Amino acid sequence: MDFIRRYKLLFGLAWLLLFAAWYFFRADGYASSSTAFVVTLVKVLDLAVLVCLCNYILIPRLLYKKKYALFAVCFVAMILASSLLKMQVLGRIMNNAYLLDWTTGWKVKIYDNVLPHFFLVLTGAAFKLMIDFLQLQNRVSDIAREKAEAELGFLKQQINPHFLFNALNTVYFQIDKSNSQARNSLHQLSEMLRYQLYEAGEERIPIEKEIQYLEDYIALQTQRKENVYNIKFSVDPAVKGFFIEPFLLLPFVENCFKHISHFTESENFIFITLSMKDERMIFSAENSCDESTLSNGDKGIGIANTRRRLELLYPNDFKLDILKTQNRFLLTLALDIHLKNNDHAKGT
């Protein structure tokens, strides 16, 4: 937050300095100081608007999403429209009929207005690309460090997997065949451990495997709850064919079970849904809650950590909304998948 405030302050100061320098060097060329002030203000504001539109709309929404042709068309159209509008405004301020007539001297007008706009806005875009590249490098470093720390912690806690699965198989066959619920629970636990040990080591995994893990986790947690809990997990059939980070959604599901209410006269529920909308995965986790469940234990550390992962791994590609009332907690994650440009599907 402090970084954002400092960035906005420096951004504003840079434009003020540009305005002051522009006015200082060009004021003598106008009939009066007031006219020079207004003309300089119009030019600086015009340039600032162009730079902001390019850096914060065109680059993130078109260039970074590989829509190069559309970016070029929008960029050129923006420059031409702004140049024409600026000449109309300045022509009226200075009572200059030459600027108001686009049919005469158009080569000079292009040289004096369009080309400066073009190169100045490109310069601003170059600064934006450089800053974003440096931030990307920092994110890559943070991801590598956090991954190394996570792997080190995993190695410290890891039990020999062969011993673990052999022990689980032994317990499984010791359970009476008539006790199908206990056998199913142990089988689900075994599959979850297998996923953690062998499959979740990849940077990204198929969404189908992540869904299966969530189903096993929810099934085990449901068996621990009494019948007074209404627990539902629904997945849209369209949620398939792409890759995500492993265990990205699990903390949200864990949070539901950890903070579910214990009402005696009203419904205790957990509703979890996964759907797709316009190449966006929509994950929703909702649970009933009360003051006692929210005041005990973890107060959202898992959610805060997952938000940090999202910021590092999916910058500008996610939206996380949280709605908390007295007896209801709703978390919604919208994640841009980019099915056609999925990095893992390409083998990169």
N, C-alpha and C positions, 0 to 999 in steps of 0.2 A: 504494500500500500504506500509506504514511504517512497519507494522507487517510482511509482506512478505519479505521485505528487511532484517529485523532483523533475521527472521527465516533462510533465505538463508545464511546470514553471520555466524550465530551460527552453521549451518549445515556444512559449509566449515571449520570453526575453529575446530569443533569436529573431522573431518577427518584428519586435519593437526596435531592435538594433538595425535591422534592414530598413525599416521605415525611416529611422533617423538619418542613416547614411544616404539613403535615396533622396530625402528632402534636402539634406545639406549640400549635396553635389549638384542637384538639379533645380533648386529654388530660383536661381538667377535667370532661368530660361522662361519664366512665366511673367505675366503682367503684374501680378501682385502676390504677396506672400500667402494670402488666403486661398487664391486659386492654386498655387503650388501645393499648399497643404492638402486641399481636397483632391487634386489630381494624384498626388503621391499616395493618399489613403486609398483611392479607388484601385490604383495599380497594385499596391501591396495586398489589399484584400482579395483582389482578383487572383493574384498568384497564390496566395495562401489557400484559397478555396480549391484551386486546381490541384495543388500539391496534396491537400488532405483527401480529395476525392480519389486521386490516383493511388496514394499510399495506403488508405484505409478502406477503400471499396474495390477499386479495379485490381490491385495487386493480390489481396487475399482471396477475392471471390472469382477472379478470372485467371490471372497469371499463375498463381500457386495451384490452381486446379487444372492446369494444362489446357486452358481454353485460349490458346495464343492468338488465333485469328480474331476472335471476338474481343480480346483485350486490345489488339492493335486498332480495330475499327472504333471501339469506344474511346480509346485514347485520342485518336486523330479527330473524331467528331467533337469530343470535349474541348480540344484546343481551338478548333475552328469556331465553334459556337461561342466560347468565351472571348475570343479575339474580336468577333463581330459585335458582341454585346458591349465589350469594353470601349470599342471605338464609338459606338452610338452614345454611350454615357459620357465619354470625354468630349465628344463633339458638341453635346448640349451644354456641358459645363463651361467649355471655352468658346462657345458660339463659333465653332469651326465647321463650316459647311463641307470642307474637304473630307473630314472624317466621317461625316454622315452619308456621303455618297460612295457606295461600294463599287460603282461601275467605272470610276476613274482612278487611275494610279494604283491599280490593284497589285502590281508587282512590288511597288514601294510599300504598300500597306502590309503585304505578306512578309516582306523583309523586316519591317519595323515592329510588327505585332505578332504574327503567327510564329515565325522562326524563334524569336526570343522566348516566347511561351514554351515552345516545343523543347528547347534545350534546357531552360530553367526547370521545367517540370521533370524532365529526364534526370537532371542533377539531383532533385529531391528524391526521385525514385531510387537512384543509385545509393543514396544515403540510407533509405529504407531497406533496400536489399542487403546492404552491408551490415546494418544493425541486426536484421533478422538472421543473417548468417552467423553472426557472433552469438546471438541468443541460442540458435540451433546447436552450435558447438558446445555451449555451456550445458544445454539439455542433454546432449549425447554424453558428456562427461558425467553429469549427475546420474543418468541412467546406468552407465557402466559402473560407477561407484556403488550405487544402490544394489545393482544386480550382484556385484562381487560380495557385498556385505550379506545379502540374502543367501547366496550360495554357501558362504562360509558358515553362516548360522545353520543352514540346512545340513551341512556336513557334520557339524558338531553334534547335532541332535539325531542324526540318521541312525536307525537300527539296521543291522544287516538285513536286507530285503528277503534273501532266501530263507533265513531263519524265521523271519516274521511270517511269510506266507506258509511255510511248513507248519508253524505253530497254529495258524488260523485253520489250515486244512485238518490238522489233528483235532482241534476243538469242534470243527464242523461235523466230522464223522462221529464224534462222541455224543453229539446231540441226538436225541431220539428222533426217528424219522417222522413220527406223528407231530412233533413240534415244528411245524412248517414255518411259523412266524419267526422263531429264533434262528432257524437255518437261513431264511431269507434275509434277516437282518445281518447275519454274519457274512453272507455272500455280498450284500451291498457294501458293507464295510471293507471287505477284501477288494472289491472293484474300485472303491474310492482310494484306497491305499496304493493300488496298482497305478491308478491315474496319477497320483501325486509323485510316486517314485519313478515311473518310467515314461509317462507321456507329457507331463506338464513342464518338462525341462526345456521345451522349445520356446523360442521367443514369442511365437504366435501359434495357436492351435485351432482346429476346426470348431466352429460354434456348436456343432452337433455333440462333440465330446464334452464341451463345457456344460451344455444343457443336461446331458446324461449324469454328469457329476452333481449338478444342482438337484436333479430328480432323486438321486440316491441320498443326498444329504437331507433333503426335505422329508423323504420317506422315513429315514432313521429318526429325525427329530419329531415327526408326527407320532411315531410309536411311543415316544416318551411323554406325549401329551394325553390328557384325558379327552373324552368325547365332547366336552364343553367347548373345545377349540375348533373353529371352522378354518381349515387350512386348504387353500387351493393354489395350484400352480398350472397356468395355462400358457401354451406356446403356439403362436401362429405358425402354420405349416410353411409360410414364406420365409421363416427365419432359418436359413440354411445357405450353404455354399460360400461362406466367407470365414475369415480368420480373425481372432481377437487375442488379446493378452490372456494367459491362463489366470484363473482365480480373480478376474476383474470384477465379477458380479457377486462372488461369494460373501464378501463383507456386508453387503446390503442385505442379503438373505439372513446371515447370522444375526444382524442387528434386529431383524423382525422377531426372531425367536427369543433373543435376549431380552427384548423390551416389550414383549406382548403383555397385554393386561391380564388381570385375574378377576374379572367381574363375576359376580354371582347372579346378578339380575339382568344383565345385558350381554350381548354377544362378544366373545373374544375371537378375533379373526386375524388371519394373514392371507392376503391376496397378492399373488406375484404373477405378473404377466410379461410376455415377450412378444413383440410384434415388429413389423416392418412398415415403413412409410417413406416412399421416395428415397430409397437407398439409405435410409436412416433406421438403425435399430432402436426401438423404444422399449426400455426396461422400466417396469413399474413395480415397486414394493410398498405395500400398504399394510399396516397393522394397527389394531386397537391398542391403546396404551393408557396408563394412569400415572399419577404422580409418583407412586412407589416404584414402578418399573423404570421410570426415567431417572429417578434420583439415585438408584443403586448401580454400582459398578461403572463400566465404561460409558462415558457420556459422549460418544461419537468419535472416539479416536480412530476406529476402523474406517469410518466414513471420511474423516479428515485425511487419513493416509491414502485412501483410494482416490480422493480428489486430487491429491498431489501426484499420484501415478498417472491419472488422466491428463493433468497439465503437462507432464513430461512426455507422455507417449502419444497423446492425441491433441496437441495444441491446436486451438481454433476449430476442432472437429467434434466437440462435445458440448452439451448443455446439461447441467445438473441442477435440478430444482428440488427443494425440500419444503414441505408444508407440515407444520406441527401445530396441532391444536390441543385442547385439554385432554381429549380422549382418542386422538387419531394422529398417526404419523404416516406421511406419504412422501416417498422419494421417487423421482422420475429422472431417468438418464436417457438422453437422446444422443446417439453416437453415429457420426457419419461413417459409413462403411466403404463407400466408393467401390462397389462390386466390380466395375469394369477395370479398375486400376489397383486391385488388391495386390499389395507388394508381395505377400507370401505366395499368392497364387501364381505370380509371375516367376517365382523362384529366386527373387532378389533378397 
